Amino acid sequence: MSSAISVLTDLDRKLSTSSGGERLTILRAVTDLFLGSAPQLSDESIAVFDDVLARLTDHIETRALVELSGKLASVPNAPSGVIRRLAEDEDIRVAGPVLRHSERLTTEDLVSIAKTGPQEHLAAIAGRNVVDEQVSDVLVSRGDSRVAATVAGNAGAKFSSGGISRLFERAAKEEGIAEFLASRSDITATQLRGLVEQATDAIRHRLIVKIAPEARERLDRVLAEIAADIDRANRSQPKRDYSAALRFAQSMQGDAALMRSSLRESAQTGNVEQSIAVVSVMSGVPVSGVERVLTHGDEGGALLLCKAMEFDWATASAVLAVRAMVGRPLIGDREVAFNQYKALRIGTAQRVVRFWRVRAVTTPAGDAATINASA
């Protein structure tokens, strides 16, 4: 080890008279010398390397710094002063490797850079194997959507109560965050439900389409719970007269193709009562329940109902057209609705609809609604 320090001392003496090219050669030699002896170096020896490397990195071209950063980023006992200098470099090519991988950066170092650095630097920090609460708080507060999505999707990131609350607020409004946040194993069902309920329709649709497969079952349960609560909260007698429409729909019962064709024709002609009656008979959900689904705030419930009956998109579109007739047009565009419909799982939709049917049978109001409407 003493021979390495002796060589290092000799190289150090050459710095004062070396040219740019010579400094690069010296930098590579010192770096290789360090890497070759790093596991055996004492703290005192590392400090010597740190001093020499710090002097070498002054007034040296960017590509040399990029090379140095790549070599030192994953070294557990890399010289801390040089690591900080590289991490603070304005060029992400230099700073990125150490921001993402170096264990020599302290929480204080990372917080300082996150508070003042450009977004690319924050994104690199957000992707570290471990992100402490103090660091994630700054990333969530100051980072753009890409930074927030990266830290939300990082299983090694920890959040303070204030940080996670802020992240949920952003996820409900900014695209690209919710699907990563909802896929985390450490968020509760209550938090996930809050995200679904507070999210804009566009973000809710994106969440359903893009959530990680391993988190989809939990999302399905939350969606079913929300649908059940909506059903309980809005249970009421239908205001329209469905008597004739129900008799017409029941006359076709057993012929699914004919009923789908009739549904599309009813929607095209603007016959709301007949359209709702056909859906009611096909799904087994009382007309009061179908009416609530089709007049609720967004199209999510209608799409669930259609998916449960395995409607093709043309028939599902007819149901959405009925919503438009009662003053509930598509909130997003048709492509968004189509992608959401395609992403829905038939099993999930059928579980929700089965719940609606059970509630109708076990609750007097649901029975009365059906009897009165068909009387």
N, C-alpha and C positions, 0 to 999 in steps of 0.2 A: 504493500500500500504506500509505503514511503517513496518508492520509485515513481509511482503514479503522481504523487504530489510534487515530486521533484520535476517531472516532465511538465506538469501544469505550471509550476513556477517559471520554468524556462519559457514556455509559451506566453505567459503573462508579460514577460519582459519585452517580447517582440511586438506587442500590440502598439506601442507608441510610435513605431516607425513603419508599420505594415500598411500596404495599400488595400483597396476594397477587395480585390481578388484574394490577396493573402489572408485577409481577415476571414473570408469565407472558408478558406482551407483550414485555418486555425479553428474556426467554429466547429467544423465537421470533426476535426481531430479531437477537440476537447469533448464534444458530445459523445463520440464513439468511446473515448477513454472513460467517460462517466458511465455509459451504459454497460461497458464491460466489467466495471468494478462496483456498480451500484449496490448490490446486495451486501457487500462487505464494508461499505463506507460508514464511518462514524459521522455524527452530526457536525463535528468540526471540519471534517474533510468535505462534506457536502456544502458547507458554507463557503469554502474556498472555491469550489466549482461554481457556486452561485455567483460569487463576485466576478470571476473571470467571464462567465457566460453573460452576465449583465453588461459588462463592458463591451463584449463582442457584439451584442445585439443593438448597440447604439450605432446609428448611421450605417445600417446594413440593409440590403435589398429585401423586398417583401418575400420573394420566393424562398430565400434562406430562412426567414422566420416561419414560413409555412412548413418547411421541412423540419425545423427544430420543434415546432409545436406538435407535429405528428409523431415525432420520436419520443417526446417527453410526456405526452398526455396520459399514457397508461402506466407510467412508472410510479410505484407507490411512494418512493422517497425522492422524487425529483426536486431539484432546488426550488424552494417556495417563492423566492423573489423573482426568478425568471418566469415561473409559472404565472404569477400575478401580472407581470409585465406583458406576457403573451395574451392573457385573458382580457386585458384592458385595451388591446390593440383595436383600432377602429375597423380593420379589415377582418371580416368574419372568417376568411380562409385561415388567418393566423389564430384568431381567438377561438373559433369553433371547436377544434379538437380538445383543447384543455377545458373549455366551458362544459363540454358534454361529458368528459371522462376523468379529468384530473381529481384525485383524492386530496391533493395538496391545497386546494382552494377551501378556505374556511367558510362557514355560514356568513360571517361578516363580509368576506370578500364578495360572495355571491350576491348578498343583499345590496352592497354598494354598487356593483355593476348593474344589477337589475333596476336600481333606482335611476340610473343615468344613461345606461347603454341603449343602443338602437334595438329595434324589434328583433332583428336576426340574432342578436346576442341573447335576448330574453328567450327566444325559441330554443336555442341551444341549451340554455340552463334548464328549461322546462323538460328537456329530454334526458336529464341525468338519471342514473340508476336510483338515487335517493335525493329527494327534494324536501328539505325541512319546512316546517310551518312558516317560519319567518320569511323564507325565500318565496314560498308559494303565495303568501299574502301579497307580496309586491308584484309577482307575476300576474295574479288575478286582477289586481287593482290597475296596473299600468300596461299590461300586455294587450296586444290586439287579439282578434278572434283566433288567429292561428296559434298564438301563444297559449291562450286560454284552453283551446281544444287539445293542445299537446300535453299540458299539465293535467287536464281532466282525464286524459286517457293513459296517464302514466301511473302504473300500479305502485310505483315506489314513491309517489308524491303524498305527503301528509298535509292536512289542512286544519287551520284553526277554525273555531265555530264561525267567526266573522268571515274568514276566507271562503269557506264552503257555502255560506249564505250568499255571498256576493257572486260566487260562481254559478249558483242556481239561478240567481236573478239574470245574469248574462245569458245563461243557456236558454232561458225562456224567450229571449228576444233576438239573440244573434245566431245565425245559421252556423252549423258545423260543430257546435259544442255539446248539444244535448245528447247525441248518440254516444259520445265518449263518456260523458258523465253518467248516463243511465246504465252503462255497461260495467261500472265499477262495482266490485264485490262489497265495498264498505259503505255503500249508501243504503238507507233503510227503505222499506216499502212506502212508508209515509213520505219520505223525501221524493221518491220516484213519482208518487201520485201527485204531489204538489207541483213537480215539474210538468207533468202531463197536463194538469188543469190550468197552469199559468201560461203555458207556451202558446205562442201564436199558432194559428191553424197551419201555416206553412211549415213551421218547425215541428209541430206535432206529426204532420204527414211525413216529413223527412226522418223523424225519429223512428216511426213505425217501419219505414223502408230500410233504414241503414243500421239499426241497432245490431250489435254483435249477436250471433246465433245463440251463444251460451246465456245471454241475458233476455232472450225473447220470451221465454216462458213466464218469467217474472213480470215483464211488461204486459203480457196477455192477461195475467191475473189482475193487474191494476186496471186495465181497460174494462175488464168484466165487472170489477167492483164499482167503477165510475158509472158504467151503464146501469147497474142495479140501483145505485143511489138516485140516478136521474129518474129511473122508472118509479121508484118509491115517492120521490118528491113531486112528481108531476101526474101521479095517478088521478084520473078524473073521468067523468062521463064524456063520450064524444058529443060534440056540438052539432055535427051534421047528421042527417037522416040517412042511414046506411041500409034500411030495410030492403028496398028493391035491389040495391047493388049486391047485398049479401046473398039474396036468393039467386041472382044471376050467377055470381061466382060459385055458389054451391052446386049449381046445375052442371058445372064443368068439372067438378071435383073428381080426381082420378086421371084426368087427361092433362098432364103437366105441360105438354107442348102447346095444347090449345089455350091453356091458361096464360102461358107466357105471351103467346100471340095476342090474346085479348088484352093483356096488361099493356103491351106496346101500343095497341090501337087505342085503348082508353086514354093513355097519356097523350097520344097524338091529337086526339079530339078534345082534350081538356076536361075529361070526365074524372074529376078528383075522387068522388065517392066510389065509383066503380074500380078505379085503380087501387085505392086503399083496400077495398073489400077483397079484391083478387089476391093482393099480397097477404091479407089477413088469413084467408082460407088456405093459401099455399103454405104459409109459415106456421099456422096454428097460434099466432099471436092475436089477441083480440083487436078489433078495429081501433079501440081506444089507445092501445099500445102502439099500433102502427101509425096512427095519427100523430101521437106524441113524437115518435122517431122522425117522422117526415117534417114536423114543424119545429124541431129543436134547432138550436143555434147553428151547428155546422153539420156537414154531411156524413160525419163519421158513423153515426148510428145507422143511417140508411145504407151505407156501404157494408156494414157488418150484417145487416139483415139480408141484403142481396147475396153476399158471399155465403151465408148459411144455407141459402136455397140453391147455391151453385149457379146463379144466373151468369150468362155470358155478358160481355160489356154492353152490348146493344140493349139488353133488357135492364141492366143496372142503370144505364143512361136514361131509360124511360122513367125509372123511379126517381132519379134526380130531377127529371123534367117536372114531375109532379110536385117536388119540393119547390121548384121555381114558381109554379102556379099558385102556391099558398104563401108566397112572399119570402121564400128561403132559397135564393139562387146560390150557385156555387160561390164559395168564398174565395177559393183559389181558381186557377185555370183548369181546364179539362185534363190536361196532361198530368198535372199534379194529382188530381182525383183518380185518374186511371192507374198511375204508378202506385198510389196508396191501395187501390182495390186489388191490383195484381199481387202486392206484397202481403195482403191479409191471408191468414191461414184459415182454411175451411173449418178445421176442428175448433179453433178459437172462436170463430163466429158462431158456430153451432152451439158451443157451450153457453155463450151469452144469450142466444135466442131461447135455448132450453130454460134458462133461468127466467126469462120474461114469461114463458108459458107457465112455468110452475107458480110464479107469483100471481098470475091471472087466475089459476085454479084455486089457490089457497087463500086468496083475498076476495072477500065478498064484492068489493067494488069492481074488481076485474070481471067476475061472473055477471054481475048486474049489467055492466057495460055491454057485454056480448049479447046477453038476452034482450036487453032493451033495444039494441041496434038491429036485432034480427026479428023483432016481434012483428 
